[in-house]
Amino acid sequence: MVKIKEWRQGLGITQKALADAAGLDLRWVQKLEAGDIDIQNVTVKRFSLLMKGISELSQQVSCPCSMKSDIETVNEIHEMVDRLFKEDSA
């Protein structure tokens, strides 16, 4: 299970900051965290943007030790999906 809300709160960032960094609508992020949107139904593009936002913000704040492996996973996911989109558009 993807724990977007836990990751965001663990980093001490707001939903608005995440939405802005990811280029996503604030209301969409709120619905996702509230469970109104099932993460399994999120498009790969939106998921990639979400991972990008978390990845970028995690580099700007002090990450708690307990989250380091989760954030490394987020960074890896973002890089893989980003490469897929670049290869697909080439």
Backbone torsions as a table, in degrees:
resi	resn	phi	psi	omega
1	MET	NA	135.1	178.8
2	VAL	-83.5	129.6	-174.5
3	LYS	-110.1	65.0	-176.2
4	ILE	-57.1	-49.3	-177.4
5	LYS	-61.7	-43.9	179.8
6	GLU	-63.3	-43.2	178.3
7	TRP	-61.5	-47.6	-177.7
8	ARG	-61.2	-48.6	-179.5
9	GLN	-65.4	-37.8	178.1
10	GLY	-62.1	-31.6	177.6
11	LEU	-84.0	-10.6	179.6
12	GLY	73.1	32.7	179.9
13	ILE	-112.7	155.6	-178.5
14	THR	-85.7	163.6	174.9
15	GLN	-61.3	-38.8	-179.9
16	LYS	-64.0	-43.3	178.6
17	ALA	-61.2	-42.1	178.3
18	LEU	-64.9	-46.5	179.6
19	ALA	-59.7	-44.7	179.9
20	ASP	-63.7	-46.3	-179.0
21	ALA	-64.8	-32.7	-177.9
22	ALA	-88.1	-14.2	-176.3
23	GLY	73.3	31.0	-179.3
24	LEU	-115.1	160.8	178.6
25	ASP	-71.3	134.5	179.3
26	LEU	-56.2	-44.0	-178.6
27	ARG	-61.5	-36.4	179.0
28	TRP	-64.3	-44.5	178.3
29	VAL	-61.9	-42.1	178.8
30	GLN	-61.3	-44.6	179.7
31	LYS	-64.9	-39.9	179.1
32	LEU	-61.9	-47.7	-179.7
33	GLU	-66.0	-33.0	-179.6
34	ALA	-76.6	-10.6	-178.8
35	GLY	88.6	6.1	177.7
36	ASP	-72.9	-21.5	175.6
37	ILE	-118.0	125.8	179.1
38	ASP	-79.1	124.1	-178.6
39	ILE	-56.7	-27.3	179.5
40	GLN	-71.0	-17.4	179.6
41	ASN	-100.7	5.8	-179.9
42	VAL	-79.7	137.6	179.0
43	THR	-65.9	156.4	178.8
44	VAL	-60.2	-38.7	-179.8
45	LYS	-62.1	-48.0	179.5
46	ARG	-65.9	-39.4	178.1
47	PHE	-62.4	-41.4	177.9
48	SER	-62.0	-43.1	178.3
49	LEU	-62.9	-40.2	178.7
50	LEU	-62.9	-45.6	177.8
51	MET	-63.1	-38.1	177.9
52	LYS	-61.3	-46.3	179.8
53	GLY	-60.8	-46.5	179.2
54	ILE	-63.7	-42.3	-179.5
55	SER	-61.0	-48.3	-178.7
56	GLU	-64.7	-44.2	-178.6
57	LEU	-68.3	-33.2	-179.5
58	SER	-65.5	-25.2	178.6
59	GLN	-79.7	-16.8	-177.4
60	GLN	-95.1	-13.3	-177.4
61	VAL	-123.5	164.7	176.2
62	SER	-78.0	119.5	-176.7
63	CYS	-90.6	125.3	177.5
64	PRO	-58.9	143.1	-178.8
65	CYS	-52.8	-37.2	-177.4
66	SER	-66.6	-16.7	-177.5
67	MET	-101.9	-6.7	-172.8
68	LYS	-55.5	-44.6	-178.7
69	SER	-68.1	-37.0	176.3
70	ASP	-62.7	-44.7	-178.4
71	ILE	-67.4	-37.6	175.3
72	GLU	-61.1	-40.8	177.1
73	THR	-63.0	-44.0	177.9
74	VAL	-59.0	-45.8	179.8
75	ASN	-61.1	-42.3	179.1
76	GLU	-64.5	-43.3	178.7
77	ILE	-61.2	-46.4	-179.7
78	HIS	-59.8	-45.8	-179.7
79	GLU	-62.3	-42.9	-179.9
80	MET	-64.2	-47.4	-178.8
81	VAL	-66.4	-39.0	178.3
82	ASP	-61.1	-42.8	177.4
83	ARG	-62.9	-40.4	178.9
84	LEU	-60.8	-43.3	179.3
85	PHE	-66.0	-38.1	179.3
86	LYS	-67.1	-42.3	178.8
87	GLU	-65.6	-38.5	-178.8
88	ASP	-67.2	-33.4	-177.5
89	SER	-86.7	-8.1	-179.3
90	ALA	-80.6	NA	NA
